Amino acid sequence: MNWTIAQIASVVLCAMSSGLLLSSFGHSPVLGYIIAGIVLGPSCLKFITDREIVAVFSEMGILFLLFAIGLGLSFEKVKNMWKKSFSVTLISTLFIYVVMSIGGYFLKIPQTSVILITFCVTLSSTAVTVKSLRHLKERNDNVEEHTYGILISQDIMALVMVLVINFLGADVHTDETARVIATLIFLALVAFIFLRFQAYAAKLSNFIKKHADMLAMFVFGICLGSAVLAELFGLSASFGAFVAGLILGNSAMKDEISAIAAPIEEILLMTFFLSVGLLVDIDFIMANLSLIFLGILFITVGKTIINIFVLRLCSFNLKESFVISVLLGHVGEFSFMLSYAASNVGLVNAYGVKFLVSLTALSLFFSPFWLIFAERCRTITENVNISSVWAFSQVALDREFKKIRKVSESTRKICEPIVVSVYKKVRENIEKLQKKRAGKK
């Protein structure tokens, strides 16, 4: 498909409109971006049909989004809360692995695939969770601090997971030693660059300030350069972009770079989540509906229950455990990175990648609904006496019912005069016809 400016503009405007519509209903615009992708993609209107273009579009979205996430990670924050946050992440990963292993035993899933699925399920979306935190009615500093801490620990753990995936993939390829050496060289090179970058950051900052119009190009040049470098070493391009963001976000140039990145953060989010919608293959989902439904059920309900249990083990109170666990009750953008990394090293086939992509896309789509429903359930059970399931549903969905009633009332007010006018005209014509017929007789 040959892209034109009109087509690109149409896609962007559709995504923006969909995001604004969902925002007007009090939901995250992320939902709107995903819906726009689904509607425009190969599964619905087929406005974008080329799967290869969709894949490239998606990988670019993931690459820039992970770069932005890396920019936001602070080693200072990690230092202040690393014990609890890393404990929660490690224990929850272990619990999820045990559950996945039991399921894998009965479904005869290879151990390498069990490990990959465990990694994908463990990691939550930083972008979605941050958006969800902003939409919470009850703001709790303790909840926000610990949620950010767990997200940061998950993001750092994602680096380790990518390396593990690459090592597991070495079993498929004969040159295992070369892969290990390449990974170690890449890590040594990153460490060297970070130290040298820190040493010359002040001089570099002064140089770039003289050429402020080139700062954005400099930032994206480092992002893309790191992605290419990672691929040359047999690692994921997204992994390289994330590492680049991590280095820049903890350098002396952090403020200048953040000022450049902040205005385009929403565009990066829109690009990524639009690509998530474009990747959804409804035919594949319908063909594997029962398995995908079980996966979504485990990710939302099962993962939430596991996280509540783990947080309670780590001395969190019940209310905070519930809210944090619901906020993390989905899988995130790192799952795409892990899926593609596993595919590149032959650890998973095309069906596996499609399954993980579908699972991740649907999880991101349903996560805002799960957050709203779970948070309302908690509030209702604390403050309202409920006599039946129907009454509970009415209270839980009260805001949506009000919105629907309001839209229906507005529609009725607009349409009623038109219907009455048309009815009168039709009635008058019928009466005229009846009089003519009576006169002829």
C-alpha positions as CSV (number, residue, x, y, z in Angstrom):
1,M,0.0,0.0,0.0
2,N,1.4,3.4,-1.0
3,W,0.8,5.9,1.8
4,T,-0.3,9.5,1.0
5,I,-0.5,12.5,3.3
6,A,-4.3,12.3,3.2
7,Q,-4.2,8.7,4.4
8,I,-1.8,9.4,7.2
9,A,-3.8,12.5,8.3
10,S,-7.0,10.4,8.2
11,V,-5.5,7.8,10.5
12,V,-4.2,10.4,13.0
13,L,-7.5,12.3,13.0
14,C,-9.5,9.1,13.5
15,A,-7.3,8.1,16.5
16,M,-7.5,11.6,18.0
17,S,-11.3,11.7,17.6
18,S,-11.7,8.3,19.2
19,G,-9.4,9.3,22.1
20,L,-11.3,12.5,22.7
21,L,-14.7,10.6,22.6
22,L,-13.5,8.1,25.2
23,S,-12.0,10.9,27.3
24,S,-15.4,12.7,27.3
25,F,-16.9,9.6,28.9
26,G,-14.3,9.8,31.7
27,H,-12.1,6.9,30.3
28,S,-8.5,6.9,29.3
29,P,-7.9,8.0,25.6
30,V,-5.7,4.8,25.3
31,L,-8.9,2.9,24.7
32,G,-9.9,5.2,21.9
33,Y,-6.5,4.8,20.2
34,I,-6.8,1.0,20.3
35,I,-10.4,1.1,19.0
36,A,-9.3,3.3,16.1
37,G,-6.6,0.8,15.2
38,I,-9.1,-2.1,15.3
39,V,-11.6,-0.2,13.1
40,L,-9.0,1.0,10.6
41,G,-7.0,-2.2,10.5
42,P,-7.3,-5.4,8.4
43,S,-10.0,-6.9,10.7
44,C,-12.7,-4.2,10.1
45,L,-12.7,-1.4,7.5
46,K,-9.4,-2.6,5.9
47,F,-8.3,1.1,5.5
48,I,-4.8,-0.3,6.4
49,T,-4.5,-3.8,5.0
50,D,-0.7,-4.4,4.5
51,R,0.4,-6.6,7.5
52,E,4.1,-5.7,6.8
53,I,3.4,-2.0,7.1
54,V,1.4,-2.6,10.3
55,A,4.3,-4.6,11.7
56,V,6.8,-1.9,10.9
57,F,4.4,0.8,12.3
58,S,4.0,-1.3,15.5
59,E,7.8,-1.8,16.0
60,M,8.4,1.9,15.5
61,G,5.7,2.7,18.1
62,I,7.1,0.2,20.6
63,L,10.7,1.5,20.0
64,F,9.9,5.1,20.7
65,L,7.6,4.3,23.6
66,L,10.2,2.2,25.3
67,F,12.7,5.0,24.7
68,A,10.3,7.4,26.5
69,I,9.8,5.0,29.4
70,G,13.6,4.7,29.7
71,L,13.8,8.5,29.9
72,G,11.4,8.5,32.9
73,L,13.3,5.9,34.9
74,S,15.4,7.4,37.7
75,F,18.1,5.5,39.6
76,E,17.4,7.8,42.6
77,K,13.9,6.5,42.8
78,V,15.0,3.0,42.5
79,K,17.5,3.5,45.3
80,N,14.8,4.8,47.6
81,M,12.3,1.9,47.2
82,W,14.2,-1.0,45.6
83,K,13.8,-3.5,48.4
84,K,10.0,-3.7,48.5
85,S,9.5,-3.1,44.8
86,F,11.9,-5.7,43.7
87,S,10.7,-8.2,46.3
88,V,7.1,-7.8,45.0
89,T,8.2,-8.2,41.3
90,L,10.4,-11.3,42.0
91,I,7.8,-13.1,44.2
92,S,4.9,-12.4,41.8
93,T,7.1,-13.6,38.9
94,L,7.8,-16.8,40.8
95,F,4.1,-17.4,41.6
96,I,3.0,-16.7,38.0
97,Y,5.7,-19.1,36.8
98,V,4.4,-21.9,39.2
99,V,0.8,-21.4,37.9
100,M,2.1,-21.3,34.2
101,S,4.2,-24.5,34.8
102,I,1.1,-26.3,36.1
103,G,-1.0,-25.2,33.1
104,G,1.9,-26.0,30.8
105,Y,2.2,-29.5,32.1
106,F,-1.4,-30.3,31.3
107,L,-1.4,-28.4,28.0
108,K,2.0,-29.9,27.1
109,I,3.6,-26.5,26.6
110,P,7.5,-26.5,26.4
111,Q,9.3,-25.1,29.3
112,T,10.9,-22.3,27.3
113,S,7.5,-21.2,26.2
114,V,6.3,-21.3,29.8
115,I,9.1,-19.0,30.8
116,L,8.3,-16.6,27.9
117,I,4.6,-16.5,28.8
118,T,5.5,-15.9,32.5
119,F,7.7,-12.9,31.6
120,C,5.0,-11.5,29.3
121,V,2.3,-11.9,31.9
122,T,4.4,-10.5,34.8
123,L,5.2,-7.1,33.1
124,S,2.5,-4.4,33.3
125,S,2.2,-1.4,31.0
126,T,3.9,1.7,32.5
127,A,1.9,4.0,30.1
128,V,-1.5,2.5,30.9
129,T,-0.9,2.4,34.6
130,V,0.3,6.0,34.8
131,K,-2.8,7.1,32.8
132,S,-5.0,5.0,35.2
133,L,-3.4,6.6,38.2
134,R,-4.3,10.0,36.9
135,H,-7.9,8.9,36.5
136,L,-8.2,7.5,40.0
137,K,-10.8,9.4,42.1
138,E,-9.1,8.6,45.4
139,R,-5.6,9.9,45.2
140,N,-3.2,8.1,47.6
141,D,0.4,9.2,47.7
142,N,1.5,5.8,49.2
143,V,-0.3,3.9,46.4
144,E,1.2,6.1,43.7
145,E,4.7,5.8,45.1
146,H,4.7,2.0,45.5
147,T,3.0,1.5,42.1
148,Y,5.7,3.6,40.4
149,G,8.3,1.6,42.3
150,I,6.9,-1.7,41.1
151,L,6.7,-0.4,37.5
152,I,10.3,0.7,37.7
153,S,11.4,-2.6,39.1
154,Q,9.5,-4.4,36.3
155,D,11.1,-2.2,33.6
156,I,14.5,-3.0,34.9
157,M,13.6,-6.7,35.2
158,A,12.5,-6.5,31.5
159,L,16.2,-5.9,30.6
160,V,17.1,-9.2,32.4
161,M,14.2,-11.0,30.7
162,V,15.3,-10.0,27.2
163,L,18.8,-11.4,28.0
164,V,17.3,-14.6,29.3
165,I,15.1,-14.9,26.1
166,N,18.3,-14.5,24.0
167,F,20.1,-17.1,26.1
168,L,17.2,-19.5,25.8
169,G,17.1,-18.9,22.1
170,A,20.7,-20.0,21.9
171,D,19.5,-23.6,22.3
172,V,17.8,-23.3,18.9
173,H,21.0,-22.0,17.3
174,T,24.2,-23.8,17.2
175,D,26.4,-20.8,17.9
176,E,25.6,-20.3,21.6
177,T,29.0,-19.1,22.6
178,A,29.0,-16.3,20.0
179,R,25.6,-15.1,21.3
180,V,26.7,-15.0,24.9
181,I,29.9,-13.2,23.9
182,A,27.9,-10.7,21.8
183,T,25.6,-10.0,24.7
184,L,28.4,-9.4,27.1
185,I,30.2,-7.1,24.7
186,F,27.0,-5.1,24.2
187,L,26.5,-4.7,28.0
188,A,30.2,-3.7,28.4
189,L,29.8,-1.2,25.6
190,V,26.7,0.3,27.1
191,A,28.4,0.6,30.5
192,F,31.4,2.3,28.8
193,I,29.2,4.7,26.9
194,F,27.3,5.6,30.0
195,L,30.4,6.4,32.0
196,R,32.0,8.4,29.1
197,F,28.7,10.1,28.4
198,Q,28.5,11.2,32.0
199,A,32.0,12.5,31.9
200,Y,31.4,14.7,28.8
201,A,27.7,15.5,29.4
202,A,28.4,19.0,30.6
203,K,30.5,19.9,27.5
204,L,28.0,18.1,25.2
205,S,25.1,20.0,26.9
206,N,26.9,23.4,26.3
207,F,27.6,22.5,22.6
208,I,23.9,21.4,22.0
209,K,22.6,24.6,23.7
210,K,24.4,26.5,21.0
211,H,22.5,24.4,18.5
212,A,19.1,24.1,20.3
213,D,17.3,23.5,17.0
214,M,19.1,20.2,16.6
215,L,18.4,18.8,20.1
216,A,15.4,16.8,19.0
217,M,17.3,15.3,16.2
218,F,20.2,14.5,18.6
219,V,17.8,12.7,21.0
220,F,16.2,10.6,18.2
221,G,19.6,10.0,16.6
222,I,20.8,8.4,19.9
223,C,17.5,6.4,20.2
224,L,17.7,5.0,16.6
225,G,21.5,4.5,16.8
226,S,21.2,2.4,20.0
227,A,18.4,0.4,18.4
228,V,20.6,-0.4,15.4
229,L,23.5,-1.2,17.7
230,A,21.4,-3.7,19.7
231,E,20.3,-5.4,16.5
232,L,23.9,-5.8,15.4
233,F,24.6,-7.7,18.6
234,G,21.6,-10.0,18.0
235,L,19.4,-8.2,20.6
236,S,16.0,-6.5,20.2
237,A,16.0,-3.0,18.7
238,S,13.4,-2.0,21.3
239,F,15.8,-3.1,24.0
240,G,18.5,-0.9,22.6
241,A,16.1,2.1,22.5
242,F,15.1,1.5,26.1
243,V,18.7,1.4,27.2
244,A,19.4,4.7,25.4
245,G,16.5,6.3,27.2
246,L,17.8,5.0,30.5
247,I,21.2,6.5,29.9
248,L,19.9,9.9,28.7
249,G,17.3,10.0,31.6
250,N,20.0,9.6,34.2
251,S,22.5,12.0,32.7
252,A,23.3,15.6,33.4
253,M,21.2,16.5,30.3
254,K,18.1,14.9,31.7
255,D,16.2,18.2,32.0
256,E,16.9,19.4,28.5
257,I,16.0,16.0,27.0
258,S,12.8,15.6,29.1
259,A,11.7,19.1,27.9
260,I,12.0,17.8,24.3
261,A,10.4,14.5,25.0
262,A,7.4,15.7,27.0
263,P,5.5,17.4,24.2
264,I,5.7,14.4,22.0
265,E,4.9,11.8,24.7
266,E,1.2,11.7,23.9
267,I,2.0,11.3,20.2
268,L,4.3,8.4,21.0
269,L,1.5,6.9,23.1
270,M,-1.0,7.4,20.3
271,T,1.3,5.8,17.8
272,F,1.9,2.7,20.0
273,F,-1.6,2.0,21.0
274,L,-2.9,2.7,17.5
275,S,-0.5,0.0,16.3
276,V,-1.8,-2.3,19.1
277,G,-5.3,-2.0,17.5
278,L,-3.9,-2.5,14.0
279,L,-2.3,-5.8,15.1
280,V,-5.5,-7.2,16.4
281,D,-6.6,-10.1,14.1
282,I,-10.3,-10.7,14.9
283,D,-10.4,-13.9,12.8
284,F,-7.4,-15.4,14.8
285,I,-9.1,-14.4,18.1
286,M,-12.4,-16.0,17.1
287,A,-10.6,-19.2,16.0
288,N,-8.8,-19.3,19.4
289,L,-11.5,-17.7,21.5
290,S,-11.6,-20.2,24.4
291,L,-7.8,-20.1,24.9
292,I,-7.5,-16.3,24.6
293,F,-10.5,-15.9,27.0
294,L,-8.8,-18.1,29.6
295,G,-5.6,-16.0,29.1
296,I,-7.4,-12.7,29.6
297,L,-9.2,-14.1,32.6
298,F,-6.0,-15.2,34.2
299,I,-4.2,-11.9,33.4
300,T,-7.0,-9.7,34.9
301,V,-8.5,-11.7,37.7
302,G,-5.7,-14.3,38.4
303,K,-2.8,-11.8,38.3
304,T,-4.7,-9.4,40.4
305,I,-5.3,-12.1,43.1
306,I,-1.7,-13.2,43.0
307,N,-0.5,-9.6,43.4
308,I,-2.8,-8.9,46.3
309,F,-1.5,-12.0,48.0
310,V,2.2,-11.0,47.3
311,L,1.6,-7.4,48.5
312,R,0.0,-8.7,51.7
313,L,3.1,-10.9,52.2
314,C,5.2,-7.8,51.8
315,S,3.3,-6.0,54.6
316,F,1.0,-3.8,52.5
317,N,-2.5,-3.1,53.9
318,L,-5.5,-4.7,52.2
319,K,-6.9,-1.5,50.6
320,E,-3.5,-0.5,49.1
321,S,-2.9,-4.1,48.0
322,F,-6.2,-4.1,46.1
323,V,-5.7,-0.8,44.3
324,I,-2.1,-1.5,43.3
325,S,-3.0,-5.0,42.1
326,V,-5.9,-3.8,40.0
327,L,-3.7,-1.1,38.5
328,L,-1.2,-3.8,37.5
329,G,-3.9,-6.3,36.3
330,H,-2.8,-6.3,32.6
331,V,0.2,-7.0,30.4
332,G,2.1,-4.2,28.8
333,E,4.3,-3.0,25.9
334,F,7.3,-5.0,27.0
335,S,5.3,-8.2,26.1
336,F,5.6,-7.1,22.4
337,M,9.3,-6.6,22.8
338,L,9.7,-10.0,24.4
339,S,7.5,-11.7,21.7
340,Y,9.5,-10.2,18.9
341,A,12.8,-10.9,20.6
342,A,11.7,-14.6,21.1
343,S,10.7,-14.7,17.5
344,N,14.0,-13.4,16.3
345,V,15.9,-16.1,18.1
346,G,13.5,-18.9,17.0
347,L,12.1,-19.5,20.5
348,V,8.5,-19.0,19.3
349,N,6.8,-19.6,15.9
350,A,4.4,-17.3,14.0
351,Y,1.3,-18.7,15.8
352,G,2.9,-18.1,19.2
353,V,3.7,-14.5,18.3
354,K,0.2,-13.9,17.1
355,F,-1.3,-15.4,20.2
356,L,0.9,-13.3,22.5
357,V,0.2,-10.1,20.5
358,S,-3.5,-10.8,20.6
359,L,-3.4,-11.5,24.3
360,T,-1.4,-8.3,25.0
361,A,-3.6,-6.1,22.8
362,L,-6.9,-7.4,24.4
363,S,-5.4,-7.0,27.9
364,L,-4.5,-3.4,27.2
365,F,-7.9,-2.8,25.7
366,F,-9.8,-4.3,28.7
367,S,-7.5,-2.9,31.4
368,P,-9.2,0.5,31.9
369,F,-12.6,-1.3,32.1
370,W,-11.2,-3.7,34.7
371,L,-9.8,-0.8,36.7
372,I,-13.1,1.1,36.7
373,F,-15.2,-2.0,37.5
374,A,-12.9,-3.2,40.3
375,E,-12.5,0.2,41.9
376,R,-16.3,0.8,41.8
377,C,-16.9,-2.7,43.3
378,R,-14.6,-1.9,46.2
379,T,-16.3,1.5,46.8
380,I,-19.8,0.0,46.5
381,T,-19.1,-2.9,48.9
382,E,-17.7,-0.5,51.4
383,N,-20.4,2.2,51.3
384,V,-23.7,0.7,49.9
385,N,-26.0,-2.2,50.9
386,I,-26.7,-4.3,47.9
387,S,-29.7,-6.6,47.8
388,S,-29.2,-8.4,44.4
389,V,-26.8,-8.8,41.5
390,W,-28.9,-6.6,39.3
391,A,-28.9,-3.8,41.9
392,F,-25.2,-4.1,42.2
393,S,-24.7,-3.8,38.4
394,Q,-27.0,-0.8,38.3
395,V,-24.9,1.0,41.0
396,A,-21.6,-0.1,39.4
397,L,-22.6,1.2,36.0
398,D,-24.6,4.2,37.2
399,R,-22.3,6.8,35.4
400,E,-22.6,5.0,32.1
401,F,-26.4,4.7,32.5
402,K,-26.6,8.5,33.2
403,K,-24.5,9.3,30.1
404,I,-26.6,7.0,27.9
405,R,-29.8,8.6,29.3
406,K,-28.4,12.1,28.7
407,V,-27.4,11.3,25.1
408,S,-30.8,9.6,24.5
409,E,-32.6,12.7,25.9
410,S,-30.6,15.0,23.7
411,T,-31.3,12.8,20.6
412,R,-35.0,12.7,21.5
413,K,-35.2,16.5,21.7
414,I,-33.5,16.9,18.4
415,C,-35.5,14.2,16.6
416,E,-38.9,14.7,18.1
417,P,-39.8,17.9,16.2
418,I,-38.6,16.4,13.0
419,V,-40.7,13.2,13.5
420,V,-43.8,15.2,14.5
421,S,-43.4,17.4,11.4
422,V,-43.0,14.4,9.1
423,Y,-45.9,12.7,10.8
424,K,-48.2,15.7,10.2
425,K,-47.2,16.0,6.6
426,V,-47.9,12.3,6.0
427,R,-51.2,12.5,7.9
428,E,-52.3,15.6,5.8
429,N,-51.4,13.8,2.5
430,I,-53.4,10.7,3.6
431,E,-56.4,12.8,4.5
432,K,-56.2,14.6,1.1
433,L,-56.1,11.2,-0.7
434,Q,-59.1,10.0,1.4
435,K,-61.1,13.1,0.4
436,K,-60.3,12.7,-3.3
437,R,-61.4,9.1,-3.2
438,A,-64.6,10.0,-1.3
439,G,-65.4,12.8,-3.9
440,K,-65.0,10.3,-6.8
441,K,-67.5,8.0,-5.2
